Structures are given as structure tokens and as C-alpha cells.
Amino acid sequence: MKKTNALKNYRFPIILLLSIIIGSIIGLKWGEKATVLKPFGDVFINLMFTIVVPLVFVTIASAVGNMVSMKRLGKILGGLFGVFVATGLVASVIIIIVVTAFPPAQGVNLALTMGDPVEKVSIGEQIVQALTVNDFSELFSKENMLPLIIFAILFGICVANIDDPDKRIASLLDALGDVMMKLVGIVMLYAPIGLGAYFASLIGEFGPKLLGSYLRAMVIYYPVCLLYFVIMFPAYAYISGGKEAVRRMVKNILPPAITAFATGSSIATMPVNLESAKKIGVPQDIREIVMPLGATMHMDGTCLSSILKISFLFGVFGQQFTGAGTFITAILISVLGGVVMSGVPGGGLIGEMLIVNIYGFPPEAFPVIATIGFLVDPPATMINSSGDTIASMLVARVVEGKNWLNSKVMNK
């Protein structure tokens, strides 16, 4: 019976892994010809992107609208930001230790070419773009997730505070959320084909670049992400709820991790994260607030990659990546990139521009780290996105206490 249950629990993740492995083999065998399969992968990613905007609005508005206490909302948001920053700091310290011991640019000789001048970053404009849009229609776009989330929270607060004894609007939002999750389940039936095709195309087109000048940086980064996944995630889960939390996390973490690694998108993975958090037992209002915000603001993988990029540039330009001041600045940049800039349109590139500007590197440094950003994206996104499920468990610990797994809070 235990073997049967284990097979049932891991059947879908195993299918996803096999599809990605088969796709990778096809990509290696076919080379650039494998790009003919890209449309099959694009269909899956487009379907997930199509679902995610209404899903974000409905789930957040429903979670807030059904909330009896605004004090609880404040506690969830406070715990959420505390968890995001704390895990980002842990990731930053870990990668600093690693790149100090194993400099990623050691022995690397790159033929640098002058790129376009790096534009100065206006922080004020970026904050405005991150939090607001100038037209209602622009809210319902995956490019403007933070404004959509803010609007959904405000909408939910209004729903919770209007004179509606029967909770008609809140119940409607709740039902719409169930419909959207059912739609996610239907789309996920196509995931093995879509992810296999997408990975075949990706490996076929860009595989050779992984064996070029950046190989050492990749050899450092990929194992660090894997170790962070298998060591820190269980540690966070244990902090959240002991051995039972670890058991549930291990049982449910693979689908979002695999989906994120293959698609390279935290937004596209969010529906899978919601389902995993539900199976773990994270209360509904917590998971439906943490996941959308986490998809744009919880970026431990970005913290890891930001410091890798900084260390790489130091090595390429013959500078020593040492000293408390250098490390503290690097940590601040990485956390800023992981928690703030990730929610800004084009945040990844903006973070790379900040690195170039703050440390005074010449403009040609920008394409160097932009290339690294592309190469580290799959494992970084895996840590970013599947880490949202872990973050929701930690937030549940903050809000509900150490016995949150046995909480009576509604958990549909």
C-alpha cells in the first residue's frame, strides 16, 4: 500500500521529469532543428500565462474579501515581507561564501565588446511603474503583476467592508477561484508534452553556449542551487512546522520546482504552487496572498545569481571580490534585486544595470552579466518559484503559530 501511495504521489512529477529528459535528449541529437518543436512548448506557456492574470485577481480578492479580520491581513503581509527578506539574506550569505572559495571568473578570458551605453536608472520612476499603471486595462496584463496585486487587495478590502450580510460577492469570488484552479488542472494535463517540447527547443538552440566561456560560473551556480533546494528548503520547512511539515513539503515540492525549471517563469508556475501549498495544508488566505506576491517579490535564486554576477565581473576586470564593504554592498544589491526589482517591468535587466553603475564598471560589462543572467535562469527560477511554497509555510508559522498544520482555519 505504501509503495502504491508513493507511486501515486510522485507519478506526475516523474512524468514531467521524463518528458524534460526526453526533450533534452532530442535537443542534443537534433541541435537547432529541435526548434521546430518550440510552438508545442509555447502553447503550454501561453495557456499558463493566460490563466495567471484572472487567477491572481480572483484568489487575492477572494482571500481578502472573505477575511473577517483586517488585523490578520496585516499579520500575513508583515510575516510575508519578513520571510522574503530573511531567506534572501540567507541565500546571499551562502553564495558569498561559495564565490569567495571558488571565484567564478578564475581563468576566464572573455573578448569584451562595447555595448550600448547603460542608461541611468531613475528609482522614482521605477517605483511608480512597479506599483501603478495609468489605465485600468493595463492592470490585466502579466507585465503589471504588482499593480494588479495591489488593486486586488484594495478590491478585497472593499468587499470585506461593504454591507453584505450574505457575503454574495465574496462567495462569487471564491467560486470563481475554484473554477480557475479546475482550469489549471486541465491545462496541466498537457504539461508533459509542452515542457518536453520547450526543453528540446531550448537545449537545441542554446545548449552549445553552456559549454563556452561561462562554464565555470555555471559549474558553481547549478550545484549551489541544487544544494540550496535539498538542504535549505527542508530546513525552512522544519522551522515552519517540524518533521510533518518537511514530509509534506518533500511530497509536494517537485511539481512547482520542475515546472519553474522548464518554463523559466515564476508567474507561469504560480498555479502549480497554489495547488502544492493547498496539499501541504497552508491556510487558504495565506497561500492566496503569499503566492502572487511571491511570484514577483520572493527571489532567493535571484539573490544567488546577483552575487555570482558581481563576483564574475570583479574577476573579469581583474579586481578582488573581498572586504566587508564589498560584501555588504553585494548583499544589499542582491536583496534589492530579489525583493524589489523583480516586481519592476524589466527588473532583471535593471538589477544588472544597477550592478554595473554602483560598482563603476564600464558599459561593456552589461552584456557580460546579461549573458550570465540568461544561462542561470532555469535553476534561479526553480529556487525563486518553488521557494514561494516554502515561504507560505513559514508565513503560516508566523500567523498561526507552531501548530499551524493542525489549524482549524478554512483550508479548501
C-alpha positions as CSV (number, residue, x, y, z in Angstrom):
1,M,0.0,0.0,0.0
2,K,2.8,2.4,0.9
3,K,4.5,1.7,-2.5
4,T,1.3,2.3,-4.3
5,N,0.7,5.6,-2.5
6,A,4.3,6.7,-3.1
7,L,3.9,5.9,-6.8
8,K,0.7,7.8,-7.0
9,N,2.1,10.9,-5.2
10,Y,5.2,11.1,-7.4
11,R,3.7,9.9,-10.6
12,F,3.1,13.3,-12.2
13,P,6.5,14.8,-11.2
14,I,8.2,11.6,-12.6
15,I,6.3,12.1,-15.8
16,L,7.3,15.7,-16.0
17,L,11.0,14.8,-15.4
18,L,10.9,12.1,-18.0
19,S,9.4,14.5,-20.5
20,I,12.1,17.0,-19.9
21,I,14.9,14.4,-20.1
22,I,13.4,13.1,-23.4
23,G,13.1,16.7,-24.6
24,S,16.8,17.4,-23.7
25,I,18.0,14.3,-25.5
26,I,16.0,15.3,-28.6
27,G,17.6,18.8,-28.3
28,L,21.1,17.4,-28.1
29,K,20.5,15.0,-31.0
30,W,18.7,17.4,-33.3
31,G,20.6,20.6,-32.5
32,E,18.9,23.7,-33.8
33,K,16.5,21.6,-35.8
34,A,14.8,20.9,-32.4
35,T,13.4,24.5,-32.5
36,V,10.7,23.1,-34.8
37,L,9.1,21.8,-31.5
38,K,9.1,25.2,-29.9
39,P,5.4,26.0,-30.8
40,F,4.3,23.0,-28.8
41,G,6.0,24.4,-25.7
42,D,4.8,27.9,-26.4
43,V,1.2,26.7,-26.4
44,F,1.6,25.4,-22.8
45,I,3.4,28.5,-21.5
46,N,0.8,30.8,-23.2
47,L,-2.0,28.9,-21.6
48,M,-0.5,29.3,-18.2
49,F,0.1,33.0,-18.8
50,T,-3.5,33.4,-19.9
51,I,-4.7,31.8,-16.7
52,V,-2.5,33.6,-14.3
53,V,-3.9,37.1,-14.5
54,P,-7.5,36.3,-13.7
55,L,-6.3,33.7,-11.2
56,V,-4.2,36.3,-9.3
57,F,-7.0,38.8,-9.2
58,V,-9.7,36.3,-8.1
59,T,-7.6,34.4,-5.5
60,I,-6.3,37.6,-3.8
61,A,-9.6,39.4,-3.9
62,S,-11.3,36.3,-2.6
63,A,-8.8,35.7,0.2
64,V,-9.0,39.3,1.4
65,G,-12.8,39.7,0.8
66,N,-13.5,36.6,2.9
67,M,-11.2,37.7,5.7
68,V,-13.0,38.6,8.9
69,S,-10.2,40.5,10.5
70,M,-8.1,43.1,8.8
71,K,-5.6,42.6,11.6
72,R,-5.0,39.1,10.2
73,L,-4.3,40.6,6.8
74,G,-1.7,42.9,8.3
75,K,-0.1,40.0,10.1
76,I,0.1,37.9,6.9
77,L,1.7,40.8,4.9
78,G,4.1,41.6,7.8
79,G,5.2,37.9,8.0
80,L,5.4,37.7,4.3
81,F,7.9,40.6,3.9
82,G,9.9,39.4,6.9
83,V,10.2,35.9,5.4
84,F,11.1,37.2,1.9
85,V,13.9,39.4,3.3
86,A,15.2,36.8,5.7
87,T,15.5,34.0,3.2
88,G,17.1,36.4,0.7
89,L,19.8,37.3,3.2
90,V,20.5,33.7,3.9
91,A,20.8,33.0,0.2
92,S,23.1,36.0,-0.3
93,V,25.5,34.9,2.6
94,I,25.7,31.4,1.3
95,I,26.7,32.4,-2.3
96,I,29.3,34.9,-0.9
97,I,30.9,32.1,0.9
98,V,30.9,29.9,-2.2
99,V,32.2,32.5,-4.7
100,T,34.9,33.5,-2.2
101,A,36.1,29.9,-2.0
102,F,35.6,29.3,-5.8
103,P,35.9,32.5,-7.8
104,P,33.6,32.0,-10.8
105,A,35.8,34.1,-13.2
106,Q,39.1,32.4,-12.4
107,G,40.9,31.6,-15.6
108,V,38.1,33.1,-17.7
109,N,39.2,35.1,-20.7
110,L,36.4,36.9,-22.4
111,A,36.7,39.0,-25.6
112,L,34.7,42.0,-24.4
113,T,32.9,44.2,-27.0
114,M,31.5,47.6,-26.3
115,G,27.8,47.6,-25.8
116,D,25.2,50.4,-25.8
117,P,25.7,52.9,-23.0
118,V,23.9,51.9,-19.9
119,E,21.0,54.2,-19.1
120,K,20.8,55.7,-15.7
121,V,18.1,54.2,-13.5
122,S,15.5,56.5,-12.1
123,I,14.4,54.9,-8.8
124,G,11.4,57.1,-8.5
125,E,10.1,56.2,-12.0
126,Q,10.7,52.5,-11.3
127,I,8.7,52.7,-8.1
128,V,5.8,54.3,-9.9
129,Q,5.9,51.7,-12.7
130,A,6.2,48.9,-10.2
131,L,3.2,49.9,-8.2
132,T,0.8,51.6,-10.6
133,V,-0.5,51.8,-14.2
134,N,-2.1,54.7,-15.9
135,D,-5.1,52.8,-17.4
136,F,-7.5,50.2,-16.0
137,S,-7.0,47.9,-19.0
138,E,-3.3,47.7,-18.3
139,L,-4.0,46.1,-14.9
140,F,-5.0,42.8,-16.6
141,S,-1.6,42.0,-18.0
142,K,1.1,39.7,-16.8
143,E,3.6,42.6,-17.3
144,N,1.9,44.6,-14.5
145,M,1.6,42.0,-11.7
146,L,2.3,44.2,-8.7
147,P,-0.3,46.9,-9.7
148,L,-2.8,44.1,-10.2
149,I,-2.0,42.6,-6.8
150,I,-2.4,46.0,-5.1
151,F,-5.7,46.5,-6.9
152,A,-6.9,43.1,-5.9
153,I,-6.0,43.7,-2.3
154,L,-7.9,47.0,-2.2
155,F,-10.8,45.4,-4.0
156,G,-10.9,42.6,-1.5
157,I,-10.7,45.1,1.4
158,C,-13.8,46.8,0.0
159,V,-15.6,43.5,-0.4
160,A,-14.9,42.7,3.2
161,N,-16.1,46.0,4.5
162,I,-19.4,46.6,2.5
163,D,-22.8,45.9,4.0
164,D,-23.3,42.4,2.5
165,P,-24.6,40.0,5.3
166,D,-24.9,37.1,2.8
167,K,-21.3,37.6,1.5
168,R,-22.6,37.3,-2.1
169,I,-19.6,39.0,-3.7
170,A,-17.1,37.1,-1.5
171,S,-18.8,33.8,-2.3
172,L,-18.8,34.6,-6.0
173,L,-15.0,35.3,-5.9
174,D,-14.5,32.1,-4.0
175,A,-16.4,30.1,-6.6
176,L,-14.5,31.8,-9.4
177,G,-11.3,30.8,-7.7
178,D,-12.4,27.2,-7.7
179,V,-13.2,27.4,-11.4
180,M,-9.8,28.8,-12.2
181,M,-8.0,26.1,-10.3
182,K,-10.0,23.5,-12.2
183,L,-8.9,25.1,-15.4
184,V,-5.3,24.9,-14.2
185,G,-5.7,21.2,-13.7
186,I,-7.0,20.7,-17.2
187,V,-4.0,22.7,-18.7
188,M,-1.5,20.7,-16.6
189,L,-2.6,17.6,-18.5
190,Y,-0.8,19.0,-21.5
191,A,2.3,19.9,-19.4
192,P,4.4,16.8,-20.2
193,I,4.1,17.4,-23.9
194,G,4.5,21.2,-23.6
195,L,7.5,21.1,-21.2
196,G,9.3,18.3,-23.2
197,A,8.9,20.3,-26.4
198,Y,10.0,23.5,-24.8
199,F,13.1,22.0,-23.3
200,A,14.0,20.2,-26.6
201,S,13.9,23.6,-28.3
202,L,15.9,25.3,-25.6
203,I,18.7,22.7,-25.5
204,G,18.8,22.5,-29.3
205,E,19.2,26.3,-29.7
206,F,21.4,27.3,-26.8
207,G,23.0,24.1,-25.5
208,P,26.4,24.7,-27.0
209,K,26.6,28.1,-25.3
210,L,26.5,26.3,-21.9
211,L,29.9,24.8,-22.8
212,G,31.6,28.1,-23.6
213,S,33.5,30.7,-21.5
214,Y,30.9,30.7,-18.8
215,L,31.2,27.0,-17.9
216,R,33.0,27.6,-14.6
217,A,30.3,30.0,-13.4
218,M,27.6,27.5,-14.3
219,V,29.5,24.6,-12.6
220,I,29.4,26.7,-9.4
221,Y,25.9,28.0,-9.6
222,Y,23.9,25.0,-10.6
223,P,25.2,22.8,-7.7
224,V,24.6,25.7,-5.3
225,C,21.0,25.9,-6.3
226,L,20.6,22.2,-6.0
227,L,22.1,22.1,-2.5
228,Y,20.0,25.1,-1.5
229,F,17.0,23.2,-2.7
230,V,17.8,19.9,-0.9
231,I,19.2,21.5,2.3
232,M,17.7,24.9,3.0
233,F,14.1,24.1,1.8
234,P,13.8,21.2,4.3
235,A,15.4,23.3,7.0
236,Y,12.9,26.1,6.3
237,A,10.1,23.6,6.3
238,Y,11.3,22.2,9.6
239,I,11.3,25.6,11.1
240,S,7.8,26.2,9.9
241,G,6.2,23.0,11.3
242,G,8.7,20.3,12.3
243,K,9.0,16.8,10.8
244,E,5.5,16.7,9.5
245,A,6.0,19.9,7.5
246,V,9.1,18.5,6.0
247,R,7.3,15.3,5.0
248,R,4.5,17.3,3.3
249,M,6.9,19.6,1.6
250,V,9.0,16.8,0.2
251,K,5.8,15.1,-1.1
252,N,4.5,18.2,-2.9
253,I,7.5,20.4,-3.9
254,L,8.6,18.7,-7.1
255,P,5.7,19.8,-9.4
256,P,6.4,23.6,-9.0
257,A,10.2,23.0,-9.0
258,I,10.1,21.1,-12.3
259,T,7.6,23.5,-13.9
260,A,9.7,26.5,-12.9
261,F,12.9,25.0,-14.1
262,A,11.4,24.1,-17.5
263,T,9.4,27.3,-18.2
264,G,11.8,29.8,-16.6
265,S,8.8,31.7,-15.2
266,S,7.7,32.2,-11.6
267,I,4.4,33.7,-12.9
268,A,3.6,30.6,-15.1
269,T,4.4,28.3,-12.1
270,M,2.2,30.2,-9.7
271,P,-0.9,28.0,-10.3
272,V,1.1,24.8,-9.6
273,N,2.5,26.5,-6.4
274,L,-1.0,27.2,-5.2
275,E,-2.0,23.6,-5.7
276,S,1.1,22.3,-3.8
277,A,0.6,24.7,-0.9
278,K,-3.0,23.6,-0.7
279,K,-2.0,19.9,-0.5
280,I,0.6,20.8,2.2
281,G,-2.1,22.4,4.3
282,V,-1.2,26.1,4.1
283,P,-4.4,28.0,5.0
284,Q,-6.2,29.4,2.0
285,D,-6.0,33.1,2.8
286,I,-2.2,32.8,3.4
287,R,-1.4,30.8,0.3
288,E,-3.6,33.0,-1.9
289,I,-1.8,36.2,-0.7
290,V,1.8,34.8,-0.5
291,M,1.9,33.0,-3.9
292,P,1.0,36.0,-6.2
293,L,3.3,38.4,-4.2
294,G,6.0,35.7,-4.0
295,A,5.9,35.2,-7.8
296,T,7.1,38.8,-8.2
297,M,9.0,39.6,-4.9
298,H,10.4,36.4,-3.4
299,M,13.6,35.7,-5.3
300,D,16.2,33.7,-3.4
301,G,17.5,32.4,-6.7
302,T,18.0,36.0,-7.9
303,C,19.9,36.8,-4.7
304,L,22.2,33.9,-5.5
305,S,22.7,34.9,-9.1
306,S,23.2,38.6,-8.4
307,I,26.2,38.0,-6.2
308,L,27.5,35.4,-8.8
309,K,27.3,38.1,-11.4
310,I,29.1,40.7,-9.2
311,S,31.9,38.3,-8.3
312,F,32.2,37.3,-12.0
313,L,32.6,40.9,-13.1
314,F,35.2,41.5,-10.4
315,G,37.2,38.6,-11.7
316,V,36.9,39.5,-15.4
317,F,38.1,43.1,-14.7
318,G,40.9,41.9,-12.5
319,Q,39.5,43.1,-9.2
320,Q,39.4,41.3,-5.9
321,F,35.9,40.4,-4.6
322,T,36.9,40.8,-0.9
323,G,36.3,43.1,2.1
324,A,33.3,43.7,4.4
325,G,32.2,46.8,2.5
326,T,32.1,44.9,-0.8
327,F,30.2,42.0,0.7
328,I,27.6,44.2,2.4
329,T,27.0,46.2,-0.8
330,A,26.7,43.0,-2.7
331,I,24.1,41.6,-0.2
332,L,22.1,44.8,-0.3
333,I,22.1,44.8,-4.2
334,S,21.1,41.1,-4.2
335,V,18.2,41.5,-1.8
336,L,17.1,44.7,-3.6
337,G,17.1,42.8,-6.8
338,G,15.3,39.8,-5.3
339,V,12.6,41.6,-3.3
340,V,12.1,44.9,-5.1
341,M,13.4,45.0,-8.6
342,S,11.9,41.6,-9.5
343,G,8.5,43.3,-9.4
344,V,9.5,46.0,-11.8
345,P,8.9,45.6,-15.5
346,G,12.3,44.5,-16.9
347,G,13.5,44.2,-13.3
348,G,16.2,41.6,-14.2
349,L,18.0,43.9,-16.6
350,I,17.5,46.9,-14.2
351,G,19.2,44.9,-11.5
352,E,22.1,44.2,-13.8
353,M,22.3,47.9,-14.7
354,L,22.5,48.7,-11.0
355,I,25.4,46.3,-10.6
356,V,27.3,48.0,-13.4
357,N,26.5,51.5,-12.2
358,I,27.1,51.1,-8.5
359,Y,30.5,49.4,-8.9
360,G,31.6,51.7,-11.7
361,F,32.2,49.0,-14.3
362,P,32.4,50.2,-18.0
363,P,29.3,49.7,-20.2
364,E,30.7,46.6,-21.9
365,A,30.2,44.8,-18.6
366,F,26.5,44.9,-19.1
367,P,26.2,42.3,-21.8
368,V,28.7,40.1,-19.9
369,I,26.4,39.7,-16.9
370,A,23.2,39.8,-19.0
371,T,24.5,36.6,-20.7
372,I,25.1,35.0,-17.2
373,G,21.6,36.0,-16.3
374,F,20.3,34.1,-19.2
375,L,22.4,31.0,-18.5
376,V,21.5,30.8,-14.8
377,D,17.8,31.4,-15.3
378,P,16.4,27.8,-15.1
379,P,17.8,26.9,-11.7
380,A,17.3,30.5,-10.4
381,T,13.7,30.4,-11.4
382,M,13.3,27.0,-9.8
383,I,14.6,28.4,-6.4
384,N,12.6,31.6,-6.8
385,S,9.3,29.9,-7.6
386,S,9.3,26.7,-5.6
387,G,10.6,28.8,-2.7
388,D,7.2,30.5,-2.7
389,T,5.6,27.3,-1.4
390,I,8.3,27.2,1.4
391,A,7.7,30.9,2.1
392,S,3.9,30.2,2.5
393,M,4.7,27.6,5.1
394,L,6.9,30.0,7.1
395,V,4.3,32.7,6.9
396,A,1.7,30.2,8.2
397,R,4.1,29.6,11.1
398,V,4.2,33.3,11.8
399,V,0.5,33.9,11.6
400,E,-0.9,30.6,13.0
401,G,1.8,29.6,15.4
402,K,3.9,26.4,15.6
403,N,0.8,24.2,15.3
404,W,-0.5,25.7,12.1
405,L,-0.6,22.2,10.4
406,N,-3.5,21.4,12.8
407,S,-5.2,24.8,12.4
408,K,-8.9,25.0,12.1
409,V,-8.6,27.9,9.6
410,M,-10.6,27.1,6.5
411,N,-8.3,25.3,4.1
412,K,-10.2,24.3,1.0
